[in-house]
Amino acid sequence: MSKSSFAEPEQSESPVRSKTHHREVTHPGPLPSLTGLRWVAALLVFCLHTRNLGYFNGQARHFADWGFGAGSTGVSFFFLLSGFVLGWSARSDDRPTAFWRRRFARLYPVHLVTACIAVFVMGMGKPAGSAANLLLVHSWWHPWWQTLDPVSWSLACEAFFYATFPAFALLLRHAGALTATALAGASVLTVLILTRADLHLGVGRTLYSFPAARLPEFVLGVAVARLVLLGRWRGPGLEASVALTIIGYFLVSQVGGSYACVACTLVGFTCLIPAAALADVRGLPSLWRHPALVRLGELSFAFYMVHLLVLRAGQHLFKPSPIGAISAFAVSLALAWLLYEYVEVPARRWLLRPFLRSPRRSPVSR
C-alpha cells in the first residue's frame, strides 16, 4: 500500500568537491535536493491513501484518481533512493556490524513507536503477525504484510536490502564503470521481467510487497551511485529528468497490476536521483533544496510511518472529505515533527553512542 525507503545518507561532513564532468566525484557530502525529493515522494503516498480510504467523492474522486492513483510509485522512489544514498556514502573501512547498527538506529525507534500507536488505533491482530512485524520479516509472507502499522511492510524490504548491502558495497568498491553499468542493466532487466510476471502470472500484490522482488530497485540505486562517483553517469539534467518522471507517473494508469507500475517510473527515477545529486555537487539551481522542502524531507520518514494511522483514525474523527484529508495531513505532520524531535533524533544518538567510554584519567600528582 505504501513507503519509503527512507534511508537517509550517512553523509560525510567534508565539503563536496567535484572534478570535471568526465572525472570522479570526490569527497561525497550532503545532498539536500534528495532530502527535498523524499518529501514529495512521501506526500504522493499520503495522497494515494486519502484516495484509497474514501476521503474524496464525486468530482473530487475523479481528480484524486487522476492525480494520486499512481502514488504507490513513491515507494519505488524510496527504494531507489535508499540504494543511491548508501552507495554514495559507503565507507571503505566500514564493518557490516557498524553499518547495520547505524541502519537499525535510523529506522527502528520510529517503527517501534508507530507499531505501539497502531495497536491503539487498529488493534493487535494475530500475535504471530505482530511478532513478525516487530522483527521486520512480515513482508516475506503475504498474510502478514500489513500487520500493525500497514506501511511498515516496506521496512521489511529495507531490512533485507541492508542485510545485502555490505556484499554489494564490497563488489562495487573497486569496480569500474563497466561492472556498475552491467549491474544497473541487470537490475532494470529484472524489473521488466518481474513486471511481465506481475501482469501475466497472477502474482500481483504478493510480488509488490515481496522483499526479494523489490531488491533490483535498491541495487539499481547502488550501481547508479557508483557511476556518478566515477564521473561516468551520462543521464539527462534535472529539468529533463523531472519531465521523464512526470510522464512515467501518468503512464501508470495505463498499466495493470500493483507491481507493474514500477516499470513506468523506473527510467524517470533512475535519471532524477543522480541529476538532483549532481545539481548539489556542482552548485546548479535546484528547487528541491529549498530550505522548507529540506526540512519537510527530514520529517518524511516519521510522516510516512504515522500518516496512515491518522487517516484510519480520521475516518471516525473527520468526515471523509477534502477538508478531512487536509485535517489528517495537518495532524500527521504535527505528529511527524514530534516523532522526529523526540523519538527519531534522540533515539539515534542514544543507540549510536560509544559502547565503552574511555576511562577517566586520574589527575597527575605534582
Secondary structure, 3 states (H helix, E strand, C coil): CCCCCCCCCCCCCCCCEECCCCCCEECCCCCHHHHHHHHHHHHHHHHHHHHHCCCCCCHHHHHHHHHHCCCCHHHHHHHHHHHHHHHHHCCCCCCHHHHHHHHHHHHHHHHHHHHHHHHHHHCCCCHHHHHHHHCCCHHHCHHHCCCCCHHHHHHHHHHHHHHHHHHHHHHHHCCCHHHHHHHHHHHHHHHHHHHHHHHHCCCHHHHHHCHHHHHHHHHHHHHHHHHHHCCCCCCCCHHHHHHHHHHHHHHHHHCCCCCCHHHHHHHHHHHHHHHHHHHHHHCCCCHHHCHHHHHHHHHHHHHHHHHHHHHHHHHHHCCCCHHHHHHHHHHHHHHHHHHHHHHHHHHHHHHCCCCCCCCCCCCCCC
